[in-house]
Amino acid sequence: QFDGVQFPTFDNAARESAREEIFQTVHTMLEEKLPIRTLLKSDFVVVNDLLAGYYGIPSVEGHEFRKVKVPENSLRGGLLGTAAVLAMGSDGLRSSPVERGVWVLRHLLNDAPPPAPPNVPMLSRLAGQVLSARELGQAHQEEPQCAQCHQKIDPIGFGLENFTAAGLWRDVETLTIGRKKGSNTKEFEIDPSGQLPGGKKFDDYFGLREAVSEHEDSFARGFTESLIAYGLGRPYGFTDQELSDEIMMSAMPENFELSVFVHALVQSNEFRTR
């Protein structure tokens, strides 16, 4: 649930349109036989008038979803710039570099971190303090039980910190101190720099998006494994490695076209005899 006072434009209609954007984008990719790298970075979005207004994209009229070209320096174009993905990486009030970083690792880089250990300590020493997202991340990295994973996760999430919990752009992080009427606010400058697990550094969101888009092979492998799990109706297992390789080999000569992945799966013995 999103705070209606803090995010008045992210109402039910905006949230439903944000969700539908993902489905319509995939539908467009299938119809136009586009490669799956389109989900990492693209020069278009698939939006209706409501979502275009939310994103600040002009001259889009009508509630039907359609393909709209965006300039090279646009915030949108690819999953990382969608309100749906950005909203998932929040709690409805604050953005979460941890949730967003984990999502990128798991779904775009095919490098999911392990689950959090059961003995993660509460940062009680920080109770009552108003800290920026980066300061909270640094505090977690001071804990031995947390440091190893957070050093991998957080630097990715920081690259998305210029987006609010509802996926709108901001230059500073604004936090409310207290919940009563007349509460004060505190602003923090956002440092969106970070790096990917392989050491590739970036300065901001655009650098992050570019760095992630260079990992098409990893994305294709993760996409294949997820498609197998979805298509066969069960978790992906090590016995599916051969099927995964076959699908990848089918898609590679076809420029990793989305529809080729789907076709290769439904033509497989595993799918036809499930």
N, C-alpha and C positions, 0 to 999 in steps of 0.2 A: 504494500500500500504506500502511495506517495503522498507526502504532505501537500495538501491543496493550497495552503498559504504560501509555502516556499516554491511550489511548482504549479502555479495556476493554469498554465497552458498545457500541462501534461495530464489532461483529463481522460475520461474513459474513451472518448473518440480518438484522441491522439494515441493512446496506448494500443487500441485495436488496430489503427492504421500502421503503427510501428511494427506490430506483430505480422500484419498482412504483407508488409514490405518484403519480409524474408521469403515468404511463399511465392509472391509474385516475381521476385528476382530469380528464384530457381526455375519457375515456369518459363520465364523469358529466356534463360540460358538453355533450357531444353529445346524450346521452339527454334531458337536461332543457332543451335549447335555451337555454343560458346564453351571455351575451356574453363576448368574449375579455378584457374588462377583469377578469374573474374571476381571470385569471392574474396580474394586477398586485396586486390586493387583494381579499379575500373574507372573508365571515363564517363560512366552514366549511373543513374539511380533509377529505381522503378517506384514511383510515388504517385499519390493523388494530390488534389489541391490542398487538402488539410495538412498532409505531411510535408508537402513542399513549403507551405507557409511556416510550418514549425521549423524547418531547416533553413528558412530564409532564401529559398529558391524561387525566383520571380516567374511570372507568366505561365503558371500552370493552373488551368481552370477545369472544373469538373471532378466528380468524385471517383471516376474510374481510374485505376492504376495504369500508368503508361511509362515507357522508357524515356528518360529525360537526360540529355547530355550535360555534363558538368565540366567546368574548367579544370586544368591540371592542378591548380592550387586549392581546389575545393576540399572541404573537410569530409565530404561524403564521397562514396564510391568504394565499395568493399565492406565487408562485415564490420570492421573496426569502427567505421563511422556511422553505424546504424544505431538509432535510439534503442532498439530492442536489445541488442547486445550490451550496450553501455548501461542500460537500466538494470539488466541482470547482474551487473557488477556493482551493485549498490544495495543499501538497505532501505531505500525510499527516502532517506534524509541525506546521507553522505555517500560519496563514491568510495569504493573499496579497491585500492591498488592490489590487494591480495586476491580478491575474487576475480578481478579482471586479468591479473597476471596468470592465475591458474587456468582461466578459460583459454587464454592465448596458447599457453603451453600444451594444454590437453587437446584443443580442437584445431589449432592452426599449425602448431609445430610438431604435433604427435610426440610430445615429450612430457607426459603427465607426471607431476610430482607425486610422491607417496602421500597417503592420507595423513592428517595431523595426528601425532601421537596422543594417547589418552591422558598423559600426564602434563599437558601444556599448562604452565602456571599462569594465573591471572596477574596482570600487571597492576597490582594493588598500590604500588608505590606511585602510580600516576593518577590515582583517584583524585578527581576535582580539578585536574589540570586541563587546560584547553590547548591541544596540540594539533599541529598540521598532520596530514596523512603521512608525509615523509618522516616527521619526527616520531610518529607512532611506529612506523616501519623500522626505524633505527633502534627503537626501544626493544622491539621483538628480536632484532638481530643480536642484542646483547645477552639474550637468554640462550644457553648452550643447546637446549632442547629444540629451539626454534631457528637458530641461526642458519643451519645448513640449507633448509628449504627456503627460508625467506630471502636469503642472498641470491637465490635463483629466481624466485617469484616476483619480489617487489620491484626490482629495476625495470621489469616489463610493465607492470601496472602503473608506475610513475609516468610512463610515456603517454598515458591516457588521462592524466589528472587535470588537463585543461577542459575536460568534459565534466559537467555536473552529473549528479546521480540520474538525472533525466535526459542526459545526452546533449545538452546545450553547451556552447562554448563559453568559457570564462577565462579571465586573465589572472584572477586571484581566488583563493579559497576563502570563503566567508563562513564563519561559524558563529552561532548564536550562543551567548553566555547567559544561562538562566532561561526559564520557561514562562516567566510572568510577563505581563504587559509592560512594555518599556524596557525589555531586556536589551543589553548591549550586544554588539557584534565585534568580532575580531577578525582581521584579514591577514592572510599569509600569502606571500609571493609563491608562485608555483614553479618548481624546478622540474621540468618534464624530461630531463636527460636520464639515460639509463643504458642498459646493454642486454643483449640476448645471451643465453647460456654459453654459446660458442665464443663469446668475447666481442661480438660485433656491437660497437657503441653507436648511440644515436643521441641527437640533441633535443629532439622534440617529437611530437606526434607524427609529423610527416616523415621524419627519419625512421621512427618505429615502423610505420606502415610500409615504407620502402624496404626496410631490413627483413620484415616478415615475408614480404612478397618474393624475396629471393629464395625462400625455402619451399618452392613449389613441389619438389620431390617428396619432402617430408609430409607436406599437406596432402599430397595425392595418396601416400601410403596410409595415413590416418583416415582419410576420407574413405578409402577402400575398405578398411577394417570396420568402420562404422556402418558402411553400406551393407556389408556382409551380415553384421549383427542385426541390423534392421530388417533386411530381406529374409533372413532365416529365422527371425523371431527368437533369438537367444544370444547370450553374450559371445563375443568373439573369443576363440580359443586357439591354442598353438597348433591344433590340427587343421586350422583354416589357413595356415601359411601358404600352402600350395595353391589354394584357390585365390588368395590375395595376390600371389605372384602372377597367376594367369590373367587376372583382371588388369593388373598393372601393365603387363606385356601387351595386352590388347589395346589399352588406352594410350600408351606411350607414342606409337607411330601416328596416332590421330590427334596429337597435340593436347592430350589429356582432356579431350572433349567430354563434357559431363554426361551426355547421353550414351557414350560408348561404355562408361563404367556400368551404367544401369543395364544396358543391353548384354554386356558380358556376364553380369551376375544372373540375369533371368534365363540365359541360355545354358548356364552351368548345370551339371548333374545334381549338385548339392541343392540348388534352388528347385529344380523340377521334381526332385524326389523327397523334398522335406516333409 
